[in-house]
Amino acid sequence: MNKYIYWISAAAVAALGLVFAMNFSIRPETLAKVEFTQVSTPEEMGKIVFEKLRLEVKGSPVLLLGVTPNQIEDLEMWRGFLEANQEPGSKYDVIVVEPMLPYVEIFDPAMRIEMKEEMNRFVEGINNARAQNLRVVAIVPNIYASQLIQMNPVHRLQQEHKINVMSLSVAKFPVTKEQEAAFEPRCVVKGANDPDPSGTGVFGCAIQNIARKTYRQKFEDGKFSAMMEQTSATDYLILLNRNASSK
């Protein structure tokens, strides 16, 4: 009898270990850099991000700023970030924008390059700028910028073209457990019977895991809710939502 209990217990432990390993492998550990906060404008959050990462930004001559397409507040946040970064040796000299993104005209004058389709031109521009000791920032879709997504443009910059890049990606987030099922990008567990053709499953899982810290928060009318976590040495994820009752 004791032998059967032993084997049942061992199987249970192994199963729990497998579940843990699967979840750990696709749910990246993150480090909180800005705790949950509520701000009056997206620009205010952009300035908070800059102040928190002032030294890291200064040490990063090539920076990608990711946004959620069609969300003007994401671009406004990065406008606040760039306005705060005015110190010589830290300010970015060249601004590149993805032309498919609505509202990017708020960064004019800026170069327009389709990062994914014109990768060689983008790389050539970075190399020319760096040869002149100029700093480059590019504003692109967050799925291009996040280093959590394999084989995306930032991955190609680092792996194929050997360009060191710092990435700051802003994304929307669910505010209740019930919203998770319909939220995009979806959190997809690698190895599960749930295909992830877009390759954004890990990115979705990171958003979901960070968002869960907010589910018991009280969201103030007329404010924006935000937080930032570090996902790797040179990659950061910012969550930014307009509170539901805001106009």
For each residue, the residues with C-beta under 8 A, 3 or more apart:
1: 4 5
2: 5 6
3: 6 7
4: 1 7 8
5: 1 2 8 9
6: 2 3 9 10
7: 3 4 10 11
8: 4 5 11 12
9: 5 6 12 13
10: 6 7 13 14
11: 7 8 14 15
12: 8 9 15 16
13: 9 10 16 17
14: 10 11 17 18
15: 11 12 18 19
16: 12 13 19 20
17: 13 14 20 21
18: 14 15 21 22
19: 15 16 22 23
20: 16 17 23 24
21: 17 18 24 25
22: 18 19 25 26 189 190 191 192
23: 19 20 26 27 189
24: 20 21 27
25: 21 22 190 191
26: 22 23 188 189 190 201 202 205
27: 23 24 187 202 205 206 209
28: 148 202 205 206 231 232
29:
30: 206 209 210 229 230 231 237
31: 229 230
32: 35 227 228 229
33: 52 53 228 229 230 236
34: 37 48 49 52 226 227 228 238
35: 32 227
36: 213 214 217 225 226 227
37: 34 45 48 225 226 227
38: 219 220 223 224 225 226 243
39: 42 44 45 48 223 224 226
40: 44 222 223 224
41: 44 45 76 80 224
42: 39 45 46 73 74 76 77 80 224 240
43: 46 47 76 77 79 80 83
44: 39 40 41 47 48 80
45: 37 39 41 42 48 49 77 80 224 226 238 240
46: 42 43 49 50 76 77 78 79 80 81 82 83 84
47: 43 44 50 51 80 81 83 84
48: 34 37 39 44 45 51 52 226
49: 34 45 46 52 53 77 81 168 228 236 238
50: 46 47 53 54 57 80 81 84 85
51: 47 48 54 84
52: 33 34 48 49 228
53: 33 49 50 56 57 168 236
54: 50 51 57 58 90
55: 58 59
56: 53 59 60 166
57: 50 53 54 60 63 85 90 166
58: 54 55 87 89 90
59: 55 56
60: 56 57 63 164 165 166 234
61: 130 135 136
62: 126 130 135 136 137 157 163 164 165 166
63: 57 60 92 135 136 137 138 165 166 167 168
64: 137 138 140 144 145 154 165 166 167 168 169
65: 78 81 137 138 139 140 145 168 169 170
66: 140 141 142 143 144 145 146 167 168 169 170 171
67: 71 74 75 78 101 139 140 141 142 169 170
68: 71 74 141 142 170 171 172
69: 100 101 102 141
70: 102
71: 67 68 74 75 172
72: 75 76 102 103
73: 42 76 77 224 240 242
74: 42 67 68 71 77 78 170 240
75: 67 71 72 78 79 101 103 104 106 107 139
76: 41 42 43 46 72 73 79 80 106
77: 42 43 45 46 49 73 74 80 81 170 238 240
78: 46 65 67 74 75 81 82 139 170
79: 43 46 75 76 82 83 106 107
80: 41 42 43 44 45 46 47 50 76 77 83 84
81: 46 47 49 50 65 77 78 84 85 168
82: 46 78 79 85 92 95 107 137
83: 43 46 47 79 80 86
84: 46 47 50 51 80 81
85: 50 57 81 82 90 91 92
86: 83 90 91
87: 58 90 91
88: 91
89: 58
90: 54 57 58 85 86 87 135
91: 85 86 87 88 135
92: 63 82 85 95 135 136 137
93: 129 134 135 136
94: 111 125 129 134 135 136 137
95: 82 92 107 109 110 111 137 138 139
96: 110 111 112 113 115 122 125 136 137 138 139
97: 101 104 107 110 111 112 113 138 139 140
98: 101 104 112 113 114 115 138 139 140 141 144
99: 104 112 113 114
100: 69 114
101: 67 69 75 97 98 104 139 140 141
102: 69 70 72
103: 72 75 106
104: 75 97 98 99 101 107 110 112 139
105: 108
106: 75 76 79 103
107: 75 79 82 95 97 104 110 139
108: 105
109: 95
110: 95 96 97 104 107 139
111: 94 95 96 97 125
112: 96 97 98 99 104
113: 96 97 98 99 118 121 122 125 138
114: 98 99 100 117 118
115: 96 98 118 119 122 138 140 144 153
116: 119 144 153
117: 114
118: 113 114 115 121 122
119: 115 116 122 123 153 156 157 161
120: 123 124
121: 113 118 124 125
122: 96 113 115 118 119 125 126 138
123: 119 120 126 127 157 161 163
124: 120 121 127 128
125: 94 96 111 113 121 122 128 129 136
126: 62 122 123 129 130 136 163
127: 123 124 130 131
128: 124 125 131 132
129: 93 94 125 126 132 134 135 136
130: 61 62 126 127 133 134 136
131: 127 128
132: 128 129
133: 130
134: 93 94 129 130
135: 61 62 63 90 91 92 93 94 129
136: 61 62 63 92 93 94 96 125 126 129 130
137: 62 63 64 65 82 92 94 95 96
138: 63 64 65 95 96 97 98 113 115 122
139: 65 67 75 78 95 96 97 98 101 104 107 110
140: 64 65 66 67 97 98 101 115 144 145 153
141: 66 67 68 69 98 101 144 145
142: 66 67 68 145 146 169 170 171 203
143: 66 146 149 152 185 198 200 203
144: 64 66 98 115 116 140 141 152 153 154
145: 64 65 66 140 141 142 153 154 167 168 169
146: 66 142 143 149 152 154 167 169 203 231 235 237
147: 154 155 158 167 231 232 234 235
148: 28 202 203 206 231 232 235 237
149: 143 146 152 155 199 200 202 203
150: 155 199
151: 155 156 199
152: 143 144 146 149 155 156 199
153: 115 116 119 140 144 145 156 157
154: 64 144 145 146 147 157 158 165 167
155: 147 149 150 151 152 158 159
156: 119 151 152 153 159 160 161
157: 62 119 123 153 154 160 161 163 165
158: 147 154 155 161 162 163 164 165
159: 155 156 162
160: 156 157
161: 119 123 156 157 158
162: 158 159
163: 62 123 126 157 158
164: 60 62 158 234
165: 60 62 63 64 154 157 158 234
166: 56 57 60 62 63 64 234 235
167: 63 64 66 145 146 147 154 234 235 236
168: 49 53 63 64 65 66 81 145 236 238
169: 64 65 66 67 142 145 146 235 236 237 238
170: 65 66 67 68 74 77 78 142 237 238 239 240
171: 66 68 142 203 207 237 238 239 240
172: 68 71 207 239 240 241
173: 183 207 208 210 211 214 239 241
174: 177 179 180 183 207 208 211
175: 179 211 214 215 219 225 241 244
176: 179 180 215
177: 174 180 212 215
178: 181
179: 174 175 176 182 183
180: 174 176 177 183 187 208
181: 178
182: 179
183: 173 174 179 180 186 204 207 208
184: 204
185: 143 198 200 201 203 204 207
186: 183 196 200 201 204
187: 27 180 201 204 205 207 208
188: 26 192 194 195 196 200 201 202 204 205
189: 22 23 26 192 194 201 205
190: 22 25 26 196 201 202
191: 22 25
192: 22 188 189
193:
194: 188 189
195: 188
196: 186 188 190 199 200 201
197:
198: 143 185 201
199: 149 150 151 152 196
200: 143 149 185 186 188 196 203 204
201: 26 185 186 187 188 189 190 196 198 204 205
202: 26 27 28 148 149 188 190 205 206
203: 142 143 146 148 149 171 185 200 206 207
204: 183 184 185 186 187 188 200 201 207 208
205: 26 27 28 187 188 189 201 202 208 209
206: 27 28 30 148 202 203 209 210 229 231 237
207: 171 172 173 174 183 185 187 203 204 210 211 237 239
208: 173 174 180 183 187 204 205 211 212
209: 27 30 205 206 212
210: 30 173 206 207 213 227 229 237 239
211: 173 174 175 207 208 214 215 239
212: 177 208 209 215
213: 36 210 227
214: 36 173 175 211 217 225 227 239
215: 175 176 177 211 212
216:
217: 36 214 225
218:
219: 38 175 223 225 243 244 245
220: 38 223 243
221: 243 245 246
222: 40 243 245 246 247
223: 38 39 40 219 220 243 246
224: 38 39 40 41 42 45 73 240 241 242 243 246
225: 36 37 38 175 214 217 219 239 240 241 243
226: 34 36 37 38 39 45 48 238 239 240 241
227: 32 34 35 36 37 210 213 214 238 239
228: 32 33 34 49 52 236 237 238 239
229: 30 31 32 33 206 210 236 237
230: 30 31 33 235 236 237
231: 28 30 146 147 148 206 235 236 237
232: 28 147 148 235
233:
234: 60 147 164 165 166 167
235: 146 147 148 166 167 169 230 231 232
236: 33 49 53 167 168 169 228 229 230 231
237: 30 146 148 169 170 171 206 207 210 228 229 230 231
238: 34 45 49 77 168 169 170 171 226 227 228
239: 170 171 172 173 207 210 211 214 225 226 227 228
240: 42 45 73 74 77 170 171 172 224 225 226
241: 172 173 175 224 225 226
242: 73 224 246
243: 38 219 220 221 222 223 224 225 246
244: 175 219
245: 219 221 222
246: 221 222 223 224 242 243
247: 222
